[in-house]
């Protein structure tokens, strides 16, 4: 998860930038009759987007290679089956990240004037493509190995974004993320993190991933209120179940959640800064009452994060 942190930050920054961008020509001239079929591409914006994002991504990949991979021995390209590790919470993180990279680039393309369906398709392909070099670098690193599971999760995140935009021409179900500190990180701080920031991205015990459903798009429901289902796991100091059992930590177990969620996009504002901020904050599941279901039973929380 920590290796794709920079991509999450990049996607959030891109969403924020595009929602703070200057209005397109139709908005400036007051022409509200322009539709997706009559929209024209602003070549200057498109060139700037392609060049800027390519340079930024190239620098980020180079930096990631120097910081994360250059100190490890290299090998011939190989795969490593990590599908049984961390109760697949890391795979859900890949799904989440690819979804929002696709989302960011789609909206960036629409800002340049690319038609909606084309922008969604290209954005989703870019979302998957942005994650692909990480698996290639993993494949050549003796410390990791490329993961088919990661690739599948990346593809699922891009497909989940594209599927919604093609089916409904809008998003109605949003992946979200929440985190809380756990007792497990101090047991293995070099792997699970030794401070709040590192634990947020490395301690899978404290991560919960959600699908927040915009209910008013389906039934009569308050616009500011969503229903959310979540997934997490606990008891993982080591990646695999047998390792945790051998270390007398116990058997890791899955957790499922049901909660309400607050749809900040229901807030009406003319400020592009506020709109951009709302889009970024909406990637996070805000604290709210929740029910947890696991093999240990049902547990209620007044505020779960």
C-alpha positions in Angstrom: 0.0 0.0 0.0 2.8 2.4 0.8 4.2 2.1 -2.7 1.0 3.5 -4.2 0.6 6.3 -1.6 2.1 8.8 -4.1 -0.5 7.7 -6.7 -3.3 8.3 -4.3 -2.0 11.7 -3.4 -1.5 12.4 -7.1 -5.1 11.5 -7.9 -6.5 13.5 -5.0 -4.4 16.5 -6.0 -5.5 16.2 -9.6 -9.2 16.1 -8.7 -8.7 19.1 -6.5 -6.9 21.0 -9.3 -9.6 20.2 -11.9 -12.4 21.3 -9.7 -10.5 24.5 -9.1 -9.8 25.1 -12.7 -11.1 28.0 -14.7 -14.6 27.4 -16.2 -14.7 26.1 -19.8 -15.7 28.5 -22.6 -19.4 27.6 -22.3 -19.5 28.7 -18.7 -17.6 31.9 -19.3 -19.9 33.0 -22.2 -23.1 31.8 -20.5 -23.8 29.3 -23.2 -25.6 26.6 -21.3 -26.9 24.9 -24.5 -23.6 23.1 -25.2 -23.9 19.4 -24.7 -21.5 16.5 -24.8 -22.0 16.1 -28.5 -21.2 19.7 -29.3 -18.2 20.0 -26.9 -14.9 20.9 -28.5 -11.5 20.0 -27.3 -9.3 22.7 -25.9 -6.0 21.6 -27.5 -3.9 23.9 -25.2 -5.5 22.4 -22.1 -5.2 18.8 -23.5 -1.5 19.3 -24.4 -0.8 20.8 -20.9 -2.6 17.9 -19.2 -0.8 15.2 -21.2 2.7 16.8 -20.9 2.3 17.8 -17.2 0.9 14.5 -16.1 3.5 12.5 -18.0 6.4 14.5 -16.6 4.9 14.3 -13.0 4.3 10.5 -13.3 7.8 9.9 -14.8 9.4 11.8 -11.9 7.2 9.9 -9.4 8.1 6.5 -10.9 11.8 7.4 -10.9 11.6 8.5 -7.3 9.7 5.3 -6.3 12.4 3.2 -8.0 15.2 5.0 -6.2 13.6 4.9 -2.8 11.9 1.5 -2.8 13.6 -0.8 -5.4 17.1 0.3 -6.0 18.4 -1.1 -2.7 17.0 -4.6 -3.3 18.6 -7.3 -5.5 17.2 -7.7 -9.0 16.0 -10.9 -10.6 14.6 -12.1 -13.9 11.0 -11.1 -14.2 8.9 -13.4 -11.9 5.5 -13.7 -10.4 4.8 -14.2 -6.7 1.4 -15.4 -5.4 0.5 -13.1 -2.5 -3.2 -13.7 -2.7 -3.4 -15.4 0.7 -1.7 -12.5 2.5 -3.2 -9.8 4.7 -6.8 -11.2 4.2 -6.7 -9.4 0.8 -7.0 -6.0 2.4 -4.1 -4.9 0.3 -5.9 -5.9 -2.8 -8.9 -3.8 -1.9 -6.4 -0.9 -1.5 -5.3 -1.5 -5.1 -9.0 -1.4 -6.2 -9.5 1.8 -4.3 -6.4 3.5 -5.7 -7.1 2.6 -9.4 -10.7 3.7 -9.1 -9.7 7.2 -8.0 -6.8 7.6 -10.5 -9.4 6.7 -13.2 -11.8 9.2 -11.7 -9.2 12.0 -11.6 -8.0 11.5 -15.2 -11.5 11.2 -16.5 -12.4 14.6 -15.0 -9.1 16.1 -16.1 -10.0 15.0 -19.7 -13.5 16.4 -19.5 -11.9 19.7 -18.3 -10.0 19.8 -21.6 -13.3 19.2 -23.6 -13.0 15.5 -24.3 -16.5 13.9 -24.5 -17.8 12.2 -21.5 -17.8 8.5 -22.6 -14.5 8.8 -24.3 -13.0 10.6 -21.3 -14.3 7.8 -19.0 -12.8 5.1 -21.1 -9.4 6.8 -21.5 -9.4 7.7 -17.8 -10.0 4.1 -16.8 -7.3 2.8 -19.1 -4.9 5.4 -17.7 -5.9 4.3 -14.1 -4.9 0.7 -14.9 -1.9 1.8 -16.9 -0.6 4.0 -14.1 -0.5 1.1 -11.7 1.0 -1.4 -14.2 4.7 -0.2 -13.9 4.6 -0.9 -10.2 3.9 -4.6 -10.9 6.6 -4.6 -13.5 9.1 -3.2 -11.0 7.9 -5.7 -8.4 8.5 -8.5 -11.0 12.1 -7.6 -11.4 12.7 -7.1 -7.6 13.9 -10.2 -5.7 12.1 -8.8 -2.6 8.7 -8.9 -4.2 7.6 -10.4 -7.5 4.7 -9.4 -9.7 1.3 -10.2 -8.4 -1.6 -11.4 -10.5 -3.9 -10.6 -7.7 -2.7 -7.0 -7.7 -3.2 -6.7 -11.4 -6.7 -8.2 -11.1 -7.6 -5.7 -8.3 -6.3 -2.8 -10.4 -8.4 -3.9 -13.4 -11.4 -4.3 -11.1 -11.0 -0.7 -9.8 -10.8 0.7 -13.3 -13.7 -1.4 -14.5 -15.9 -0.4 -11.5 -15.4 3.2 -12.4 -16.0 2.7 -16.1 -19.0 0.5 -15.6 -20.8 3.1 -13.5 -20.1 5.9 -15.9 -21.3 3.9 -18.9 -24.3 2.5 -17.2 -25.6 5.6 -15.4 -23.5 8.4 -16.9 -22.6 9.2 -13.3 -21.1 7.7 -10.1 -23.6 6.3 -7.6 -21.3 4.0 -5.6 -18.0 5.5 -4.2 -15.2 3.5 -2.6 -14.0 5.2 0.6 -11.2 4.6 3.2 -11.0 4.9 6.9 -8.3 4.1 9.5 -7.8 3.7 13.2 -4.7 2.8 15.1 -4.4 -0.7 16.5 -2.5 -2.7 19.1 -0.7 -4.7 16.4 1.6 -2.1 14.8 3.9 -1.8 17.9 4.4 -5.6 17.7 6.1 -5.2 14.3 6.7 -1.5 13.7 9.2 -2.0 10.8 6.4 -3.6 8.8 3.2 -2.1 10.2 4.6 1.4 10.8 6.2 3.3 13.7 4.1 6.5 13.5 0.6 7.5 12.7 1.3 8.3 9.0 3.2 5.2 8.2 0.7 3.0 10.1 -2.2 4.5 8.1 -0.7 3.0 4.9 1.0 -0.1 6.3 -1.1 -1.4 9.2 -3.9 -3.4 7.4 -5.5 -4.1 10.8 -6.6 -0.5 11.0 -7.7 0.0 7.4 -11.4 -0.3 6.4 -12.5 0.0 2.9 -16.1 1.0 2.1 -18.6 1.2 -0.8 -20.8 4.2 -0.1 -24.1 4.0 -2.0 -25.7 7.3 -3.1 -29.2 6.1 -2.1 -31.1 9.0 -3.5 -30.0 8.0 -7.0 -32.0 4.8 -6.5 -34.9 5.5 -4.1 -36.4 8.4 -2.3 -33.7 9.3 0.3 -32.0 12.3 1.9 -29.4 13.7 -0.6 -26.9 14.2 2.1 -27.1 10.6 3.5 -25.7 7.4 2.0 -25.5 3.8 3.2 -22.1 2.2 3.3 -20.8 -1.4 3.5 -17.2 -1.9 4.7 -14.5 -4.6 4.8 -11.5 -5.0 7.0 -9.5 -7.6 9.0 -7.7 -7.9 12.3 -5.1 -10.0 14.0 -2.5 -9.6 11.3 1.1 -9.0 12.5 2.4 -11.2 9.7 1.0 -11.6 6.2 -0.2 -15.1 6.3 -2.6 -16.9 8.8 -0.1 -19.7 9.6 2.6 -17.2 10.5 0.4 -15.5 13.0 -0.7 -18.8 14.5 2.9 -20.0 14.9 3.8 -16.7 16.6 0.9 -17.2 19.1 -0.8 -14.1 18.0 -4.0 -16.0 17.0 -6.0 -16.5 13.8 -6.6 -13.4 11.7 -10.3 -12.8 10.9 -12.4 -10.7 8.5 -14.7 -7.9 9.5 -17.7 -6.6 7.6 -19.5 -3.3 8.4 -22.8 -1.6 7.8 -22.9 2.1 8.4 -24.4 5.4 7.3 -22.2 7.9 5.4 -22.4 11.6 4.8 -22.5 12.8 1.2 -20.6 16.1 1.3 -21.3 16.5 -2.5 -24.8 17.5 -1.4 -23.4 20.8 -0.1 -24.2 23.6 -2.6 -21.4 26.0 -3.2 -20.1 28.2 -6.0 -16.6 28.1 -4.8 -14.3 25.9 -6.9 -11.9 25.7 -4.0 -14.6 24.3 -1.8 -15.9 21.9 -4.5 -12.3 20.6 -5.0 -11.9 20.2 -1.2 -15.2 18.3 -1.0 -14.1 15.9 -3.8 -10.9 15.1 -2.0 -12.5 14.7 1.5 -15.2 12.5 -0.1 -12.5 9.8 -0.7 -12.6 9.3 3.1 -15.4 7.7 5.1 -16.2 10.1 7.9 -16.9 8.7 11.4 -20.4 7.5 11.9 -22.5 4.9 13.7 -21.7 1.4 12.4 -22.3 -2.3 13.0 -19.4 -4.8 12.7 -20.0 -8.4 11.8 -17.3 -11.0 12.2 -16.7 -14.6 13.5 -16.6 -13.0 17.0 -20.1 -11.8 16.7 -21.8 -8.4 16.2 -20.4 -5.2 17.6 -22.0 -1.7 17.5 -20.0 1.5 17.4 -21.4 5.0 18.1 -18.7 6.4 15.8 -16.5 4.1 13.8 -13.5 5.3 11.7 
